[in-house]
Amino acid sequence: MTTTSATAQPRQQGRPVLGAISGLLFGFFLALDLMMLGTISLSSLLVVALPILGLVGGAALGRWSPIGR
């Protein structure tokens, strides 16, 4: 015999925090690699923009991803 709960559990919609952390790390290491290879200089705006874009993109992909559904 199984019992059911009277309250319904909300459906989980992806993992946006995990995606944001992963995207931030990806953007940080991408900027670091491009600096080390001499593609961009340290004073370039991309050094700051790539981690921020990774954070936003990772959070969006984590929210939209079908993993865990």
C-alpha positions as CSV (number, residue, x, y, z in Angstrom):
1,M,0.0,0.0,0.0
2,T,1.4,3.4,-0.9
3,T,0.5,6.7,0.6
4,T,0.3,10.0,-1.2
5,S,0.9,13.4,0.2
6,A,-1.8,16.0,0.2
7,T,0.6,18.8,-1.0
8,A,2.1,18.5,-4.4
9,Q,5.9,19.0,-4.7
10,P,6.9,21.8,-7.1
11,R,8.5,20.7,-10.3
12,Q,12.3,21.4,-10.3
13,Q,13.3,23.6,-13.2
14,G,17.0,22.8,-13.9
15,R,19.9,23.8,-11.8
16,P,20.6,27.5,-12.4
17,V,23.1,27.9,-9.5
18,L,25.2,25.1,-10.6
19,G,25.1,26.4,-14.2
20,A,26.1,29.9,-13.0
21,I,29.1,28.6,-11.0
22,S,30.2,26.5,-13.9
23,G,29.8,29.3,-16.3
24,L,31.7,31.7,-14.1
25,L,34.6,29.3,-13.8
26,F,34.5,28.6,-17.6
27,G,34.6,32.4,-18.3
28,F,37.4,33.0,-15.8
29,F,39.6,30.3,-17.2
30,L,38.8,31.3,-20.8
31,A,39.9,34.8,-20.1
32,L,43.0,33.5,-18.3
33,D,43.9,31.3,-21.2
34,L,43.5,34.1,-23.7
35,M,45.7,36.3,-21.6
36,M,48.4,33.7,-21.2
37,L,48.4,33.0,-25.0
38,G,48.7,36.7,-25.7
39,T,45.5,37.0,-27.6
40,I,44.1,39.7,-25.3
41,S,45.9,42.1,-23.1
42,L,45.4,42.5,-19.3
43,S,43.8,45.9,-19.9
44,S,41.2,44.6,-22.3
45,L,37.5,44.7,-21.4
46,L,37.2,41.0,-22.3
47,V,39.1,40.0,-19.1
48,V,36.1,41.3,-17.1
49,A,33.3,40.6,-19.7
50,L,34.1,36.9,-20.3
51,P,33.5,35.7,-16.7
52,I,30.3,37.9,-16.5
53,L,29.0,36.4,-19.8
54,G,29.9,32.9,-18.5
55,L,27.9,33.6,-15.3
56,V,24.8,34.8,-17.1
57,G,25.0,32.2,-19.9
58,G,25.6,29.3,-17.4
59,A,22.7,30.4,-15.3
60,A,20.4,30.6,-18.4
61,L,21.5,27.2,-19.6
62,G,21.2,25.7,-16.1
63,R,17.7,27.0,-15.9
64,W,16.7,25.7,-19.3
65,S,18.5,22.4,-19.2
66,P,16.4,19.2,-19.3
67,I,18.7,17.4,-16.7
68,G,16.7,16.3,-13.7
69,R,13.3,16.5,-15.3
